[in-house]
Amino acid sequence: MTHLFILNEYAGILDATPDIRAQIEALHLPNAVIEYTQKKGDAEWIARRYAEQGEELRVYACGGDGTANEALHGLLGCENAALGVIPIGTGNDYVRSLPGDSKDYRNIDRMVRGTTKRVDLLKCNDRYALNVVSVGYDCEVADRAQKNKRLPMMSATLAYRLAIVQCLLTKRKHTFTPYADGRRIPLAKGFKSQMLAVAAKGKYYGGGIKATPYAELDDGLIDFMAIPTVPISYFAWMFGAFTRGEHIDHPKGKTFIQHQKCKTLRIDHHGQIKVGIDGEMFVMTDPTITVIPNAVDMIIP
């Protein structure tokens, strides 16, 4: 078996790859290979190059959720390969839904000795997601935060917090219409637009926000949750409950938050819309999301 470690030095606020490399080298694995990414898309290309050799392979994506998603695309259709996530990025949301303690996923010895768990994937048009596909306000925040980071003296945390405020004032209202298993999901009475929608396999996104607390990695279903455009006065309450995963069952939330399980989901927007796929932004026209059951083996420490 080959153990392929794909290291992204640019993931996270600080470069954690020297520690990961030191752990790998300390184990003296006979079939360990270390590769570094240099640009977007490299993790996919590296993973595919090794997977296509046909030998039994474990790929460890050392970075954030975006690095894991790239490596996933390189392994699609390769039954000889399993994927592990070494969370050294900024958000590291996917491992929060995997079994065990998140810190164990940064322990290389535990990972190489780990078992595997078969999990589902989401397919959104021609892209795949391990964790979440989202549209609306949160995508606008992510996009705005990337632009804010280019400003002088702007940290990643400050850029994101500033984006939350900026988009709260200008990007809360969206006109997409979701269809679950072919049936239109209407807005709650009294609301005229959508704020955001999430289709998920994992429970967390956005750096620890528990948006879909009832999502399961292997139930063969999409967990869909949508929030209409609420008044700004609601936002402070809603954001706290949303972060903790209490919004769906809260008495107030039940009156306007949409939540259900489905196998297909279409976001009808009559044109292009920003779509977040495991934290990476894409522009799509009327994205359609389907679930692919039992699609990939994930490494569990």
N, C-alpha and C positions, 0 to 999 in steps of 0.2 A: 504493500500500500504506500502511495506517495502522499505526504503531508505538504500541501502547498499553502504558504502564508503570503497573502497579498497585503502589503503595508501601504497605508496612505498617510504620508507625513503631514499633510495639510488638514487632516480631520481634527476637530476639536480646537480649543483655544491654545493649548500647549501640545507640542509634539510628544506623544507617548510611545512612538515606535522604538526608541532606544531600549526602553524597558521590555517591550515585547520581544525584540530581537535577542536581548540578553537571556530571557527565559527560554527561548527556542534553543539557543546555542548551549545552554546549561544542560538540556535534556540529551544532547548527543544523539538525536534521532537519525538513524541510518538513511532514511529516505525523505528528509526534510528539504524543502526548497523555499527560498525567500525571494520574493519579487516586489519591487516598489512601483507604485503608480506615479506617473509624471503629469498626466492630464486627464480630463474627464473622458470616460470610456475605456481607460486602460484596464480596469479591473475585469470588465467583461471580456476584453480581448485576451488577457492573460489566462483567465479561467477556461475559456473555450479552447485555447491552444493546448492546455494540458488535458482537458476532459476528452478531447477528440483522439487522444492517443489510445484510449480504450482500456487502460489499466485502472484498477481500483484506486479511487482518489478521494481525499478529503481536502476541501478548500476552506481556508479560514480568512474571512474578510475582516481585516484589521483597520477599522475606521468607523464612520458613522453609518446611519441607515442607507445613505446614498451609495456608499461603497458596497454594502451588502446587496443592494438592489442590482448594481452593475454586475457583481459576481454571479448573482442568480441568473441574469440573462445569458451569461456565458455557459451555464450548466443546463439550460432547458433541454429536455429530451435526452439527457445523458444519465442512464440508469446506473452507471458505474461510479457516480460522484455524489457526495454529501456536502452540505454547506454548513459552516460554522460562522458565528458572528462574534468577533472580538471587539467589544464596544468601547472605542476610544474617540468617538466623535463628540459632537455638541449635544444632540438630542438623545441618541441611544434608546429609542422608544421600543423597538421590536423585542429586545431581550426582556423587557419588563413583563411581557406576556408569555414568555417561554418558561418552562418548569425550572424551579430552583431559584437561587439567589443571583442577582445580576452580577455581583462581584466575582462569582465563580467563572463567569464567561471571560474574564480577563486573566484567569489562571491557566496558562498554556498546558501545564501538566494535566490538569483536570480535563481540559478540552480534548487533548489527544487520546486520553483514556476513556473518553465519554461514549455514551450510547447514541442512538439516533431516534428521532421522532418524525413520523410522516405527517406533513401538514399541507393545508390547502394553499392555493394562490388565488389572487384576483387578476383577471385580465381586463384591461381597459383599452379598447381599440387594439392597437398593436403593441402595447406595453404591459408588463406584469408587475404586480405588487405583492410583497410579502405581508405588508402591514396595513396600509391605508391608502385610499383614493379620496381626495377631497376637492370641493369647489366652493367658491364664494369668498367671504371675508378673510378666512385664514390664509388663502392663497394670495390675496392682495397684501396681507401683512408680510408674508414671506418674501414676496417680490419687492415690496417697499423697503424691507430690512436690508436686502442685498444692496439696494441703491444707497441707503443710509451709511452702510459700512465704508463707502468710498469717501465719505466726508472726513475732514481732518480731525484727529483725536477722538474717533468714534469707535468704541469697543463693540463687540458682537452683541453683548447683553443690552447696552444702551441703544444700539441700532434697532433691536427688536422691540424694546419697550417704546421707543419713539414711534415706530411703525404702528404699534397697536393704537396709539392715540391718533395718529394721522389718519389711519384707515377707519377708525371709529367715527370720525367726523365726515369722511368723504366716500367710503367704500362699503357701507353696511347694506345697501339695497341692491339685490340681484333678482333677475327675472326668469331664472331657469325653472323648469317644471320637472319633477322626478316621476318616473314610471317604474313601479316595482312589479316584476313578473307580468308586465303588460298593462297594469292598472295604474291610472293616474292617482298620485297622492296629493290631495288638495291641501291648500293652506288652511290653518286653523281659522275659525271665524274671527273676523275683525282685523286680519292681517292682509297686506297687499303685496308683499315681496318676501323673498327668502334672504336670510343672512349667510347661512353656510349649510353645507351638507357633507356627510362623511359616510363612505362605504368602507367597512373594515373587516379584517380578520383578527387583528390585535386590539387590545383595549386602549392603548395610549398613542398619542401623537403630540407634536408641537413641544417636545421637551418635557413630557410627563403629564400632559393633560389627559385625564381619563374620560375621553369623549364617548367611548362605546363600551361601558362596563360589562355588557352581556355578550360581547364578541368571544368566539371560540376559534382556535386555530385549525381545528379539524372536524367541524360539524357539517361541512359541505354547504354552508349558507353564508350569504353576505349579511352583515349586521349594518343596517342603514339607520342613520339618525340625521335629522334636519331641524334647524332652528330658524324661525322666520325673523324678519327684521324687527327687533324689539326696540322700544324707546331707550335712549341713552340712560335714562334714570333706572332702567332694569339691569343695565350692563354689569354694574359692580356686583349685585347679588348673583346674577346668572354666571358671571365669570368664575366666581368662587365655587359655586356648586358644580359647574362644568369641569373645573380643574380636578375636583375631588371625585367626580363620577356620580354625583347625587342629583343631577339635573333631571334625569328621565323619571325618577320616582317621586320627585318633590311635588307636593300638591299644586304649587303654582306652575311648575314645569309641565305637568300632565295636561294643562289646559291648552298648551300651544306647541310643545315639542313633538315632532313626529318620530316614531321609532318602530321598526319592524324587521323581521328576518325575510330574506328573499333569495332567489337564485340568479335573477338577472335584474339589472337596474339601468335605466336610460335617463340621462340628464338632457332634457330637451331645452335648447337655448336659442334655436333658430339662427345659429351662427357660431362663431368661435368663442371659446371660453377658456380661462386659465384652469388647469387641472394639476393638483399636487399628487404625485405618486411617490410614496415613501420619502416625502420631503423635497423631491426634485420637481421643478415646474415645467409643464408642457402646455402648449396651446392646441386645443382639439375642437372639432365640430361635433356637437351632440354626442358626447362620449357614452359608450355602452359598456357596462361592467358586468362580467360574468364570473362565477366561481369555478375554479378548477380543483376538484377534490383530490386529496392524496397525491399531490403533485411533486413534492420534493422532500428529501430527507434532511432534517436539521440536526446538527450535532448538539447533544445535551451533556453538560459536564457531570 
